[in-house]
Amino acid sequence: MSIWYLDYDKADGEGIKEAITNNYLNGFIQRIDERLRRHSFGVFVVLGKEGCFEVRGVMLFRGEGIPEPMKEHSQFEYWKQKKLDPKNEADRNLFAAYFDSKEGGQLEGMNCVTRKWYK
């Protein structure tokens, strides 16, 4: 298994309204290829406040890299990816913080507005 941190690289004018940002995240998750469901797991969040939202997440994939069906996702090219090292304490803490996050709580120093599971 490999662990990946994903950060949506939003364009100018994105991440302003909560409802629109949530719709983007919902659409992204819905379009993840069904072939990945048995081989991946993750949590995605909308962080921040009205006018300045960020969309981020962590995913577990079977294997060492990001699987082709995920790379072929029509919106995946807009996500910055960073492989996390389970031996690195900071990476482990970041991974744990995402899985332990709660709506209304804090994550990466920002308000956690929305939390969605991909399973």
N, C-alpha and C positions, 0 to 999 in steps of 0.2 A: 504494500500500500504506500502511496505517497500523499502528502498533505500540501495543499495549495492555498495561498492567500490571494483573493481576487479583489480588485479595486476598479470600479467602473470609472473610466476616463471620460467624464461628461463634457459635452460641448457647451459653448456659450449659450446661456439661456436655459440650460437644463438644471434640475435640482432646485427649482424655485418653489413650486407648489407640492405639498405633501401628496395629494391625490394623484397627480400626474407621475410623480416619482414612484409611488406604490404601484401604479399601473404598469410602469416600465419594468419594475422588478417582477411582478406577477407574470407578465408576458415573457420575460426572459426565462423564468423557471418553467413555464408551460411548454416552451419550445425546446427544452433540453431533450435530446433524442431518447426515446424509450429504451434503446439498447443499453443505455448507461444505468438504468434504474437498479439493476442487479449488481452493479460493479462500482457504485459511487454513492456518496452520502454527503450532505452539507447543510450549512445554515447561512442565510443571507440576511442582511439588515439594512435598514435605512436609518442613517445617523444624522444628527444636526438639528436645525430649527428652520422654521418657515423662511424662505429666501436663500437658504444655503444647506441643502441636503446632500449627503454622500451615500452611495450604494456600495456595500462591500460584503465579502463573505469568505468562508473557508470551506474547502471541499476535500474529501478523501476519495482517491481514485485507486482502483486496482492497478498495480504496476508502478513503474518509476516515473512515467511521464503523463502528460495530459492526453487522454484517448482521442483518436481521430474524430469520433462522432461529436465530441465537445468542440474540437477545433473547427469543425464544419458548421457549428451553430452560426446562424446568420448575424448574431450580435456579439459573438465572442471576441471578435477582433478589437472591440472597444474596451475590453477588460485588460488591465495590467495584471500579470500573473507573477507570483513569487513562490518558489518552492520552499516550504518550511522544513527545517531539520529537527526531527523529534529529539535529537541529542542536545540541541541548543535550548537552554532554559527559557530564554525570551520567546522563542518560537513556540515552545510548549505552552507557555503562559498565554500567548496570544490565541492559540488554538482553543485552549480551555475557556478563555474569556468569551469567545464566540459561542461555544456550546452551552455556556452557563449564563449567557445574556438573557435579559428580560426586557420586554417593552416597558418604557418608563424609567429604565435604569440607565446606567452610564456604561459606555464602551469606547475605548480609545479617546477618552476625555470629552465625548459628545453624548448627547441624549440619544438613546435607542428608541426611535419612533415606531419602527415596524420590524418584526422578526419573522422570517419564513424558513421552514425546513424544506429541503429537497431530499426525498427518500424514495 
